[in-house]
Amino acid sequence: MLTAEKNAQLTQVGPGTPMGEVLRRHWHPFAGVDELERHPTKAVRLFGEDLVVYKDLDGNYGLLDRHCAHRRADLSYGMPEAGGLRCNYHGWQYSAEGRCVAAPFEDIADPSGRFRDRIRLKAYPVRAKAGMLWAYLGPLPAPELPDWEPFSWQNGFVQVVFSEVPCNWLQAQENSIDPVHFEWMHANWTKRLRGETEGFAPTHLKLDFEEFEHGFIYKRITADTDETSPLWTIGRVCLWPNGFFLGDHFEWRVPVDDENMLSVSWFFIRLPQEREPFVQARIPSWYSPIRDANGRWITSHIINQDIVAWVGQGAVTDRSLENLGASDRGVALIRRRLFEDIAAVQRGEDPKGVMRDPERNHQVLLPSDHRWFFLDGLPLAEFDREPKWEKLLYHFLFHAGQPDWVKREYEAAAGIRLRELDIINI
């Protein structure tokens, strides 16, 4: 367990907080590239700050304080122009660096521009990668935006899914190093949701946790596996500092503020070899609901089930009331490392996982137990013979509410029809 003071150090993310300063040293995905194709401005909240992201008429992105420096009008209703964003109230225009580059009447009243030159808005770097927009809110120079190898995989259909989750980021991230929850939340509970009372999941028998450059790896042996299983020899990646890589998809837990987070998931679905070569014209992004029409948490899909666990701990988990056991050794490891990161940043050093060398930041490999499959693929007939791959091809298991337009794009790419799913069966 943690004291209330220690818990606050790990969970508070606003400007100047210990963990907020650590997380600001990393890039974070926060929107879909296609979102700004549909509408060029969007209000966002990150790390307790209200911001606006926009795409200007030159095709460049900016991330600014949401409120105009003149009289605090909402810039998410502003007008993207060449070279920046113009306020719709009095026409003040800002560059991506936050400089006021035009203030129409003030420029007439003071042609020297001295008044305008003093105006600055808070501004942060934003970049597009893998269908997502990424923000960096820390001190400059910014580190490298990680170029994970799956972002370069070919012949797959990629989609990005967001969910707005009313809880702190850390209780979601601790899920990323908790292997035993798969047995209960995603297998046994799923069977119970379907009304089954037997045939439950194999019991976890052995766990191990290893630290590496880009996070931690957890490994497990269950009653139906042994030490030759990829779940033990390769494992899964708790990606530092707020991500999860499961071999075929990424998940990030991006702080909105102390009591809310944005769940961001990036999925690669390998298409049958008959569909090669496939080049995706655009990567769709969409928002997944987390409550049903009656206001209850949705439990039908994998990440929705995780969300039930996260929000069930309260807006911010009270870790002073916990009783950690042997299965929580990974949780204890990442908490210890986060405190070490806080100390490193306070000494003026980079925290764990920050990449500064552009030469090393090229298609960076992460452990993946079926990388061969995502690179090479299979003929459609072999998909149909393999339960694991058949399930991934014909069902979107992870988030509820996939829009029809995304389904149609996927079906056209894969050459198949998606099958309906009431409750996941993994």
N, C-alpha and C positions, 0 to 999 in steps of 0.2 A: 504494500500500500504506500501511498504518498501523503505527506502532510498537505494541508490546504495551500500553504505557501508554495511548495514544490509543484503542486498540481497547477496552480495559477501560472507559474513560470513556463510550463509546457503548453498551456492551452490558450493563453492570451496572445493575440496576434496583431494588435493595433500598432501604430507607429511608436517606436521607442521601447516596446516591450522586448524582453529577452528572446522569446521564440519568434516574435514578429521580425526582429532583426536577422535572425538566422534564416528564416524562410525567404526573406527578401533577397538573399544572396543567390537564389535559384530562379530559373525561368518557370512559369506556370501557364498551362493551357487554360483558356477561360471563355473562348467563343469559337464558333465555326467560321471558316473562311466563307462558306456559302451564305452564312447569315448576313454578312455585309454586302454580298451580291444582291440579296433580296431587299435589303434596306441599308443604306450606307452609314447610319449612326445607330449606336446602341448604348443605353445606360447600363453600367456595370458597377458592382460593388466588390472590392477586393481588399482583404486585410483591414476592414473597417473604414475604407476610403471610398467615397462616391466619385465615380469617374465616368467618362464617356469615351468609347472607342469609335473611330470613324475611318472611312476610306475616302480619300480625296479624289478629285477628278483626274489626277495624274496616276491614280492607282496605288498611292502610298497610304500607309496606315499611321494613325496617331492615337495616343491614349493620354487624355488630359483630365484635369479637374473638371467635374461635371458642371460647375457653375462659372459663368462669365465673371471676369474680374471687374467689370463695370458696375452692374447692379445685380449680380448673382442670378441672372436668367439661366434656365436649364439648357445646356448646350447639346443635350441629346435630341433636341428639336432644331438644332442648328443646320446650316447649309454647307455641305462639303463643296469646296471650290478647289481650283488649281492651287496647290501649295498650302492647304490648310482648311480649317473649319471656321465658318462665319456665324456669329450669333444672330439669331433671327429677330432679336429685340431692337438693337441699335447698330448692328452691322460690324461690330468689332470682330476682327479675324485673327486667328492664332495659328502659328506654325506647329508642326509636330514636336518641336522643342519647347513649346509653351510661350514663345515670343509673340507679342501683339504686333502684327505686321500691317494692320489697317484699323483705323478708328475714324470713320468717314467725317463726321462733323468736327471732331477734335483735330483732325489733320488740316481742316480748313481754318479753324481757330488758331492753331499753332503749326504753321507750315514746316517749321524746323523738325517736327516729329519728336521733340525732346520729351513731351508728356508720354507719348505712346512708347517710346523706347524704355521707359521705366517699368512698363507693365509686363508681368510674367505670370503665367499659370503653371501650376504643378504639372509636369509632363514625364511620362515614362516610355522607354523603348517598347515597341511591340513588333513582333515578326510573325510571318505565316510559315507554317511547316506541317506537313502531313495532314492537311485539311483543317488544321486548328490555328487559331491566333494565340500567341504566347506573350506574356507580359513579364517584364523584369522591373521590380520596384526597389532595387537596392542601389548602393553607391556605385558610381562609374569608376573604372571601365567595367562594363558588363562581362560576365564570363561567356563561354561558348554555350549556345543553345544545343543540347545533346542531339546528335544525329544517330538515333538507335537504328540498328540494321533492319528491323522489320519495316521501317518507313520506306525502305527501298525494295521490298519484296514485290515481285511481279505476278501477274495473272491471278489477282485476287480482288474481291470486292471489299472496299473499305467504307466504314461508316463511323461517325462520331456521335455519341449519345451523352446528353447532359441530364442531370437531375438536381433540383434544388432541395437540399436536405436540411431540416431544422435541427442540426446538432453540431458540435465542435468537430474540427478536422481530425483530432488525435484519436478519438475512439473509433473512427472509421479506419485510420491508418493502422491501428493495432490489430485490426482484422486481417491485415496483410501478412502477419507473421503468426497466425493462429491456425495451424493445420487441423486440429481436432474439430473445429466448428464444421468442417465439410461433412464429417460423419453424421453429425446431429442436425444441423440446420438445413443442409442441402440434400441429405439422403433420408435419414429417419423421419424428420419432420415432413418432408415431401410425401413420404409414404402415408403418414398419418393424415395429411391433408386430403389424400385420395381415399381415405377410409380403410387403408390396409392396417393389419394388426400383427403381421409377421414378415419374415424375410428382410430383416433390417440390415443395415450396412455392416461390412466387416469392421471389427474393432481396431482402433489404433493400438499398436504394440510398442512402437519405438519412435522417438523423435530426435532430430539433431538440428543444430543451427550453426551457420558459419558466416562470418563477416567477410566481405570482399569489397573491391574498390567502389562499386556502385550500389552498395546496400548490404543486405543480408540474404542468405539462402536458407530456407527451411526444408528439411528432408523427413520422410516418414515411411514407416513400414506398417501395413495393416495385415489383418489375419489372412488375407488372400494374396499377399505379396511377400517378397523376401529382398535381400540386399542386392539382387540383380535388377530390381525394378527401377525404371527411370525416376520414379518418385523418391528413390533413395540415392541413386547415383548422380542425378542431376538436380532434382528438386524444383522449387519455385522461388521467385525473386521478390523480396520486399525491397522495392526500388527507392533509393534515397532521394529526398527525405519524405516524400508523401505520395509515393506511387506503388504499384503492384504490377508485375509482369508474369503472366501465366503461360508463356510459351507461344500463345497465339493472339493475345490482346493485352492492352495496357489499361490500368485504371489509375486515376489521380484523385486525391481528396484536397481540393483547393479551398483555402479559407475565404469565406465571405466576410465574416467577423467572428467574434468569440463564440457565438451560438448558432452559426449557420455555415454551411459549406456547399460547394458546387462539386458534385460527383461528375467526373469527366472520364469517359471510356472510349477507347479507340480499338476497333475490331477489324481484323483481317480474315476474310472467309475465302479459303482457297477454292478456285473454280475447277471443274473437271477439265482434264487435258483436252477434251474435244472443243473447249471454248477458247483455247489459246490460238494466237496471241490476243490477250485482252488488255486494253488500255482504258482505264477509267477516266472519263471526261471530267468529272467533278466528284468530290467526296461529299456525300450528303451528311448533314448534321441535324439532330432533332432532340426534342426534350421528352423524356419519359416521365409519365405520371407516377406518383408514389402512393396516392390514396385512391380508393374506388369511389363510386357514386354515393356510397353511404358514409364516406369519411373514414373508412377503415384502411389500414395499411395494406397495399397489394402484396400478395405472397406467392404469386404464380411463377415468377421468374427469379433467376439466381441472384442478381444484384438487388432486386426488390426485397428478397429475403434477408440479404445482408443489411439493407437499410432498416428493416424492422428491428434487428439487433442493435444497430447504432443508435437510433432514436429512442429505443426502449431504455437506454442508460441515462436519459435526461438530456437537456440541452448541453450540459457539460458534466461528464461523469464525475461523481464524487469519489475519487480514488482513495480517500481516507477510510472508506468503508469496505474496501475490497479484501479478499482473501485469496491471494495468488497461489497457484499450485504448480505441480511439475510441468503441466502442459503450457504454462505461461512463461517459460524460461525465455522464449523469444521476445515476449512483451517487455520483460525486465531488461533484456539486452538493448532494445532500441531506445528505451527510456534513458538508460545510462549513456548511450551514445548521443542522444539529444542534449543532455546536460553537458557533455563534453563539447558539443558544437557551440552551445551558449558561451562556454568559457573561451573557446577559440575565437569567436567573433568579438568578444569583449577584449581580447588581447590584440585585435586588429588582424587576425588571420582568417583565411577562408575556412568554412565548415566542410565536413565530409561531403564528397560527391560533386563539388564544384570543379568544372573542367575549364582550364585556361589555355591549353595547348591545341591550336586548330589542327595541327598535323595528326593528333591522336583522335580527333573528333570526326571520324569518317566511318559511317556504317558500323558503329560500335556494337560488338557482339554481347549478348546476354545469354545466360543458360536457357536452353529451350529443348525439351525432351523430344519434340517431333519437328525439329527444324527442317529435316529432309523432306517432310511432307509439304510444308509450306513453300519450299523452294521447287520441288519436283512435281508435286501433285499426283493425282491418280486418274485413270479413266473412270467415267461415270459408273460403269458396271462394278468396279471395285469399291466405289463409294457405297453402292447399294449392298455390298456384302460385308462391309465393316460397320458395326453399330455406332462406334464413336464418330466416324467421319460422316456417316449417313445422317446422324442426328444434327451435326453442325451444318450440313449442307441444306437440309430441308426444314429446319426450325431455327428461329432466332430465340435462343434460350435465355438471354441475359437480362433484357429489359422489357417490361410491359409497354404496350402502346405504340409499337412500330407503325408509323404512318403508312397509309396505302401507297402513297407516291414513292416511298422508299422501297416497299415490297415490290412494286412493279419494276423499279430500276434494277433491283437485285434479280428478280426472276428473268428479266430480259438478258442480264449478264450471264447468269448461270444456266439458262436454258431449262429450268425446272419450275415447278409450282411449289411455293411454300405450303407447309401443312400446319393446320391449326394446332394450338397447344393450350390446354386448359391449366394444367399444373405440370411443372417440369418433372422429368423422370431421368435422373442421372445415375 
